[in-house]
Amino acid sequence: MAIVEARFTSHSIAYISRLLEGSIQGTAPNISISPKIRPLVDALYQVLAGGSVTVSATGAITVSPGLPAVFNELKDMEQKCTDDINKTNATVGYSYVMEF
């Protein structure tokens, strides 16, 4: 895995936070990706894996798969991230939030 430098502004943090608000369901320590956006998240993983996605005006999503190894790596990373968030919040006994 590569190390990527990312410089965030207050606007980019607000944007990412807003995206996450609509993407996560549940409360700590039981959060997960919302099933409402699961197809979109999986489609994004396919694009990041080298595939492509087409969305029609009616909202139908057509996915051309990318590399399975990359797709599976992203799914594994998501699961580890979610597990870590839930474990941390269960350990401290309250909703632990990091403010930027």
N, C-alpha and C positions, 0 to 999 in steps of 0.2 A: 504494500500500500504506500502511496506517495504522500508526502506532507505538502499541503497546499496552504499558502498564505492567503488569508481573506481579511480584508479591511472593511469593517462595518461602520456605518454611520447610524445615527439614531433613527433615520428613516428606514434603513435596511433592517434594523432590529425590529422596528414596529411592523414592517411588512412580513417578516418571517414569523413573528409572534401571532399576527392575524391569521396567517395561513394555518399555523398549528392549532389555533383556537377552533377552527372549523374542521380540523382533520382528526382530532383526538376525541375519543369518547370515554366515559367513565371518570372516576375520581381516583386519585392516588390512595392506595397502592394498586389499583385495578384499572389502569388505563390501557387502551389499545387504539389501533387505527379504526376510524369509523367505517362500518360496512357501506355507508353511503358513498364513500370515495374510494373504497378498495379497488374497484375496476380501474379507476384513474391512476392510482398509485402503482398498480401492477403494470399498466400501460407505460407509465413513466419509466419503470425499471426496464421494460423491454427496449425502449428508446435508448436508455443509457447503456444497454447491452448491445447496441448496434442495430436494433430492429427499427420499425417505424409504426406510426399510428395515424389513422385517418378517422376523422370525426365528421359525420354527415350533418346536414342541416336538421335532421330529425333527432340527432343525438346518438345515433348508432356508432359504436366504436369498432373499428376493424384494426386488429393488431397483427403485424408481421413480426414474428419472434426474432429476438436477438440471440446472442450467445448464451446458451443455458447456464454455463458456469458463472457468467457475470450476473445474470438474473438471480441465480440461486445465492450468490454472494450478497447481493443487495437485500434479499429476503432474510438471510441469516443475520446481516448487520441490523436490520430493523428489529428482528426478534431479540437480539442481544441488547439493543438499546432499550427496548420496551421492558425487558426483564430487569435490566439495571435500574431503570427509573422506578419500577414497582418494588424491587428489593430495597433500594435506598429509602423510599418512603415508608415501607413496612418496618424497616429497622429503626428509623427515627420516631415512628409512631404518629407522624403528622405529615401534612403536605409540605414537602421541602421544595422551595422554589428559589432559583438563582436569578437575581435581577441583574440586568445589564445596564 
